[in-house]
Amino acid sequence: MRSETFENVRGQIGYCGIWCGSCAGGNGTVAELARRLEQMIQGYSLEKWLPKQFDFGEFAKGLQCIQANVVCRGCRNGGGPSNCKIRICGLQKGVSDCSLCDELTKCSNFDLIEKNHPKIKEDLLETRNANHEELFQKWLHELRTKWPHCILFCSSTEK
């Protein structure tokens, strides 16, 4: 992934506390993977190897469609789903993020996110008075350590 894409999403923290840059759909990772997959398929002429019932033309159209997906601007900049309950609530309450809301611990808007991030509210509360740049650097280090080959950190020119 190109560094400008990473920089585009670097500072985007949603109302929910999730760093928008960690979203593979919105940070360009899925589009980059589709581009690389298309190159690999073409490089190996895999369309000649696939079963006849596989519609390679439609598959290629799908890959092109995925590649055309633009990098999400982040929820604070008009990106993401327009019906996000968390963002709508944050905007209505006038908070910069949900960690500042007195009703966070009992908020039901997080139900969907909590399925994949059960400690999201707890983690968000910890950030209330924290230095966000320090938190970002800590999170980035953890991400690079856990996922050293994450496409988010790959250069499109790497060998």
Secondary structure, DSSP 8 states (H G I E B T S, - for coil): --HHHHHHHHT-B-TTS-BGGG-TTTSSHHHHHHHHHHHHHHHTTGGGTS-TTS-HHHHHHHHHHHHT------GGGT-S-TT-HHHHHHHHHT-SSGGG-TTGGG-STTHHHHHH-TTHHHHHHHTTTS-HHHHHHHHHHHHHHH-TT-GGG--TT--
